[in-house]
Amino acid sequence: MRKGGEGQMSIDFRTWGGARVGAGRKKVRRKSDPSHRTRDAHPGWHPVHVVLRTLPAVGRLRRRRIYQAIRRAVAKTWGRVEYRIVHLSIQHNHLHLLVEASSKETLALGMQSFATCAAKAINKALERAGKVFAHRYHATAVTSPRQTRNALAYILCNWRHHGEARGTRVHLDRFSSAISFDRWSTGGYRLPDQHDPLPVRPAETWLLRIGWSPSKSPAVSTNRPHTTVRSLQGSSCAAPSPCAAVR
């Protein structure tokens, strides 16, 4: 105690860590990182547009041996009755998938199985080891006919969006399931020589079977897709894509 009746002096000790504002490592979230919040419930009658991105160390995916590796991974999903890969597009560092699943759990298990098989097959083809995909998959529910049409056009024509079609006279992307789609506005396409199509499965949801194609818009064009991610995520009021122009 100090003289004069003053109270005892308090001593503040410096501490580190603990619960305080701003404590801990700062979170760094890249633009391509999907949110880690709980995924929304998934009704089985809606298709899902899924994106899987690879690490830079994996290199360019649009190579013949990686195509064959992913093809084998797609084939292994045929054993899952309630999970279907309807369309797939392989780009330089990511995959676009249009899938059907009966529930949120089925979608998660199906994507986990595919990603695991694809990663093992890609590593084997490249004679490497380690992680292949950068993040968990990003999923967007496709809920309306126009959004479904935009998603089909965006996925199957995505190689034009990334400039992969420059300098070629080929109309369809052979690193995708475009050859398996039979509603192009101009027909007569044939398989390239020595081409093994991706073993995608027939659609079962109404939106992917007939709902996306009203009687006045029976076909999809192979033009460059200008569809934005916002229009893919939108409702039936989303703007139509030029790639979805009718014949």
Secondary structure, 3 states (H helix, E strand, C coil): CCCCCCCCCCCCCCCCCCCCCCCCCCCCCCCCCCCCCCCCCCCCCCCEEEEEEECHHHCCCCCHHHHHHHHHHHHHHHHCCCEEEEEEEECCCEEEEEEEECCHHHHHHHHHHHHHHHHHHHHHHHCCCCCCECCCCEEEECCCHHHHHHHHHHHHCHHHHCCCCCCCCCCCCCCECHHHCCCECCCCCCCCCCCCCCCCCCCCCHHHHHHCCCCCCCCECCCCCCCCHHHHHCCCCCCCCHHHCCC
